[in-house]
Amino acid sequence: MNTVWAETALLPTGWASDVRININASGMIVDVKQDTLAVGEQTTFLLPSPANAHSHAFQRAMAGLTERRGPNPKDSFWTWRKLMFHFLDRLTPEHVEAITAFVQMEMLEAGYSTNAEFHYLHHQPGGVPYDNLAETSERIAAAADQTGIGLCLLPVHYEFGGCDGRALTAGQIRFGNDIDRFNALHYGAISALSSLPKDTGYGVAPHSLRAVSVENLKSYGALFPTGPIHMHLAEQLPEVDEVQKQWGQRPVEWALDNMELDERWCLIHCTQMTAQETVSLAQSGAVAGLCPITESNLGDGIFDAVRWMDSGGTIAVGSDSNIRIALSEELRTLDYSQRLRDGTRAALASSKYSTGRRMFESILKGGAQATQRKTGRLEVGYWADMLTLDTSSEHLWGRAKDTALDAWIFAGDDRLVADVWSAGRHMVKDGEHIARANIVAAYRQTINALKDDL
């Protein structure tokens, strides 16, 4: 039994004082008491830790390398994607493991307890499967074993290069599987997770409407009847145009009419929606998986979070391309995008909660739903996914409760994250991951090996 005590903690009922939390050997919270004497590991400001709902770990190693304009004067996501395809063709399974461990370490240091890995780099360069079909999935699992993060592995199903069923390009060939081979890969990935702790989860991810057949998209829930399902949706205007041209409807319209979207689904980006699509999709029960830093970097557009949340929709956040892994900055960028679009302030505040509190509680709920993980609450029966903030910092000095949350998100940064537990594993202490030195050394070795290709 492990005990964590906090002067102030955010419980499901609200802020509480002198909170004692008991955690069993599996990492599950078994007792929560208020107004107790200080015992065990003592902290000042304790929060539930959210899930990072969307990540392509390998892209971290190309962060900062795509900020020059390409030959097209209107550089866009599509020119960035060409550079990404060139980069990934150089990666070996060993590189994937080292980069993923580095990414997961940074996620933990930013305050995330869980990594939902949208994993699509499956095969060798040229598209030939590894002898072990789930080789790279095993590398993701091995990285989680190093870092102690709670992993939700989402193998990605990628069949086609577009809505018309055209063949994958050279850059996409490492992703590709028909439904039968993907099913085998899916079960191989589950097997790869067997040695990880009990809090490990898995699901599936049809990449997008562009990449999977109509027949499979329509029956995905039945094909994979358990676990979360994640999919990119309505990210880019050319994607909207392609789907509308081929299938006669905009992406969100088509998905709502043809797919059984419900609470199992996490739909990523959704930056190109009409007002009515926003309301209808929010009411489906699906989570919107938002990645505001990446969406800004790629020029995707602005998700209508005001309308979505006012319609009862739930959000989660993720670091996607991992150009920058910063939990507080994801939330700040999300709210600031709404302010800039609408000419308002405190866009996502409510009559009850401050901006930071409302966003933070929404991503706790949405991250738990998106990963189907018992997380996001300091409550008996939930994993001990927790973080503390350094209240001795000048950025939080004199701040408490909602105001402290707002100060972290809008006036500070993730250097204020002092400790992080994932299912009771105390992986970040005094702001640093406990295995930082070894993980960084392996990452640097990988970058050295790749530098001539980067």
N, C-alpha and C positions, 0 to 999 in steps of 0.2 A: 504494500500500500504506500502510495506517495501522497503527500499533502502540500497544497499550494494555498497560501493565504494572501489576501489583498486588502488594502485599506479601502479601495473603491473598485467595484466590479460591475459590469453590465450584465445583468441577469435578464431572463425573459420578462420578468415583471418590471424591469427598469433598473435604475442605479441603486446599488446596495452598499452598505458599509461593513467593514470587518468581516469579510467573506472567507470561509474555509471551504476548500474543495478537496475531496478525497478521490484518488484515482487508483484503480486496481492495476494488477500486473499486465493486463491486456491493453491498458490505455483508456479504459472507459471510466467516466465519472460515475461514482457510486454514492456520493453524498455531497450536498451543498447546504451550508448553514451560514446565516447572517449573524452579525453582532457577537462574534466569537473572539477569544483571545488569540493573539498572534502565535502561530505554530508553523512548523515545516519551512518550506521555501517562501520567503516573505517578499511581497511586491507592493507597489503603491497604486497602480492603475491597470486593471486586468480586463481584457476584452476577448470575446470569441474571435478566432482567426478564420478568415474566409478562404474559400477555394479559389485558385486561379483556374478559371473555367475554360481557357482556350490557349494552347501553346503549340508552336512548331519549334521544338527545342533546337534543332540543328541550325536554324536561321540566326541564332545568336552570334555565331562565329563570323557572319558577314555584316554585323551591325557597323554602321559608319562607312561602309564601302560603296554605297549606292547613292551618294548625295551629289554626284556630278551629273549634269544633264547629258542624256544620250543624244544620238544623232537627230532624234525628233525634237523640234523646238517645244513641243507640248508633251514633255516627258510625263509618264503616267504609271499607274499600277502595272500596265501591260509591258512597259519597257523594264520596270523593276523585276517583273517575273522572269524575263529572259535572262537577266543577270543571275537570278536565284537558280534557275535551271542549270546554268553553266557551273555555278559553285557546287551544287549538290552532287554533280557527276564525279566530283573528286573525293567524296567522303567514303571512308571504310567503316565497318561496324565499330572498330576501335575508336575512330574519331567520333562517331555518334554517341558512344557511351561517355567519353570524356566531356564533350560539349553539353550533353544532357545533364550530367552531374553538376557542372558549373552553373547551368541555368537553374536547376532545382535548388542549389545552394543559395543563389541570389534571390529566388522566390521566398525561401524561408527567411532570409535576412530582411526582406521587404515586408514580411508579416503574413505571408500566405502559409497555410499549413498543408495544402493539398494541390497537386498538379494534375489537371485533366489534360492529358497529352493527346492531341489530335495528330496521330502518327501515320504518315503516309509514305515514308521512305523505306520501302520493303525489300527491293531486289538489288542485284548487282548492277553496275553501269552496263548499259545495253539491254537491261530488262530481264536477264536470266535469273531465276530465283536462286537464292542460296540453297545449299544442301539441306539446311534447316530452314524451312519456309518462314519461320518466325524468328530468324536470327536477329534482326534489328529490334524486334519487340523484346527479345531477351536482353538486349543491351539497354533499353529503356528501364527494364526491371532491375538490371544490375546497378544502374545509376541511382535508382530509388533506394536500393539496399545500402549504397554508400552514404546517401544524404539524409535518410530517415524521413523523407517527405511522404505524406500520404498520397499514393498514386491511384489515379483512375485512368487506365489505359484505354484509348479509343482507336483501335486500328481503323484506317480509312479505306473505304471501298471506292476505287477509281477505275472506271471501265473505258471511258471515251474522252476524246478531245473536244467535244462540243455537243450541243443539243441535237445535231443532225446525225449523231452516231459515228462521226469520223474517228479515224485511228488516232491513238496517242502520238504526240510528237516525240522527238528524241529526248527532249527535256523532261517529258512526263513518263517515259517508259519504265522507270524504276518504281512507279506507283501502281502499275496496272494489274488488275485481276478480274477475271470473270467471276460470276457469283459463286460458282463451285469452288474455285481456288480461294476466293476470299473467305468462304465459309471454313475451309481447312485452315487458313491462316488465322482466322478468328479463334478457333479452338486451340491452335498452337500458341497463340498469345496468352490465352487463359492459362494454359499449362506453364508458360514462362513465369507467371505470377505466383505459382504455388508455394514458392519458398519465402515469399514476402509476408509481412504481418497480416493479421486478420482484418485490419481496416482497409486493405487494398481492394480496389474495385475495378470494374471493366464495363465497357459498353461497345458500341459500334458507331461508325461515322460515314454514312454516304457523303462523299465529298461535297457535292452540289448538284443542282438540277442539270448542270452542263455535263457532269461526269458519270452519271448512272442512268441506266435505261428507264424508260417510263414504267415498264412492267414491274421492275424491281422497286422503284420509288413508291409505287402505289401499294406495295405489299410489304414494305420494310418492317413495320411493326409486327406482322405475322411471321416474317422470316426470322426475326430476332425478338422473341416475345418477352425477354427479360433484360433489364439494364437500361441505362440512358442511351439516347440516340442524339448525336450532334450532327449538324449540317450547316455549311455556309449558305446564306440566302440573301439575295438582293443587295450585294455589296457594291457593284459597279454599274454605271449606266450602260456600257456595252453588253453586260450580262443581261440586264433588263431587256434591251433591244433584241438580243439573240433569242431569249426565251419567248418573247412576244411574237417574233417573226416565225419561229418554228412551231410553237404550240398554241398560238392564238391568245395567250393571256400573259399578263405580267407575272413575275416569279411568285410573289406572295399570293396573288389571286389563284394561280395554278395550284400551289401547294395547299391552300385552304380547301380548294374544290376536289383535289385528287388524293390527298394524303391524310391519314388519320392523325393529325397533329393534336397532341395532348400534353400532359405533365411530364411525359418521358422525354420530350424533345427539348433540346437547347439549340436555338437557331442563331447562328453567328453573324454579326454585323447588322444586317437589316437596315442599312443606311439609305437605301433607295426605296422608300415606301410612301404611298399617298396617305392622307389623313385617315381615310376609311380603312385602308389596309392595316394601318397602325392599330386602330381600335379593334378590328376583327381579329388580328393575330394576338393581341394582348388578351382577348377574351377566350382564346383557344386553350389557355393554360400553359402554353409553352414558355420557356424562359428565353429572354433575349440575351445572348452572350456578347457583351460589348467589349471592344478593345480600343478605347479612345486614343491612346498614344499611337498605335499602329495605324488606325483609321486616319489620324491626322497626318502621319508620315507619308501614307500612300495616297492621300487626297481622296479617300473613299466617299466622304460626305458626312453629314451630321445626323445621327439617330435622334428621332423625336422622343426624347426621354420624358418630357413634360406630358405630352399626350398619352404616351404609353403607361406611365405610372398613374396618371389620373384615371385611366381606363381599367385599373386593377392589375396591370401587367407587372411581372417580376423580372428583375435584371440580375445578371452576374457579370463580373469583369474578368478579363484575361489579358495576357501580355502578347499573344499572337506571334508576331515576327520576332519578339524579344529584343527589339532594337534598344529598348530601355525597360528594365523590370523595376517598377516603382508603383506600389499599391496606392499610396496617397496621391500620386500624380495622375493615375488613371481616373480617380474620382474627381480630382480638381479639373482635369481636362474635360471630362464629361459635363460637369456643371457649367464651366466657362463657355463651352460650345453653345449651350442653350442660351446663355446670357448674350453672347455675341450675335446669335441669330435673331433673338427676339427683342434685344435692347432692354433687358431687365436685369435685376439683381436677385441673388438667392433663388434662382430659378426652380430648384428642386426641393426647397423647403416646403413644409406644410404648416397648417395652423397649429399642429401639435408638436412637430419636431423641427429642429434646425436643419440646415442643408446637409451638413456632415452626418448627423444622426440618421436622417431619413435614407440617405444613400447607403450608409454603412449597414443599416439593418436590412435594407433591400438586398444587398449583395450577399449578406450572410444567408438569407433565406434562399435566394436564387442559386448560389453556389452549392448549397446542400441539395437542392432539387436537381440541379444539372448533373451532379455526380452521384445522386442517390446514396449519399453518405450521411450518416447520423452526425451532423456537424452544424456549426453556426449558433449553438446555444450552450451556455454554461448551465447544464441541467443533467440530472440523473438519467442514465441510459444513452448519453451522447459521448462521442469520442472527446477526449481532452485536447481539443484543437484550440489553442489559446495564444495570445500575445500580450506583452506589456509595453507600455510607453514610458520613456524616461522623464518623469515629472520634475527631475532636478534641472532639466534643460531650461535655458532662458526662454525658449519658444513656448513652453508650457507653464512657466512660472506664474502662479496666481490664477491659473485656469483650472476649471473642474467640470466634470460631467460632460454635457453636450458641448460646452464651450471648449473643453480640452480636445474633444474630437474635431471640432471645427478648426482649432488652432493647428492640430497635426496636419489636417488635409489641406488647409488653405494658407497657413503661415509657416509651416515646417516642411519636413520631408521624411523619408524612411530611415534617416539616421536616428530618429527618435524611437525606433523600434529597438527595445532592449533585449527581450526574451521571446522565444517562440517555441511552443510545444506542438508536436503533431502526434495525435493519439497517445499523449502522455510522454512522448520522447522529447526531452529537453535539448533541442538541436541548436538553438541560437542562445548564446549567453553573452551579456554585455555587448550586444550588437553584432557579434560575429558567430558564424557557424563553427561548431566544435571541430570539424575536419577541414576547415578552410585551406590550410597550408597545402595539404596533399591534393585537394581537388583543384586548386589554382595551378599547382605545379603540372598536373596532368593536362590541364587546359592549355597552358602555355606551350607545353611540348607538342600538342596537337596543332596549335596555330603556327608553330615553327615548321611543322611538317607540311602545312598547307600554304605557307606564305607565298611561294612562287606561283601558285595557282590563284591566289586571292588578288 
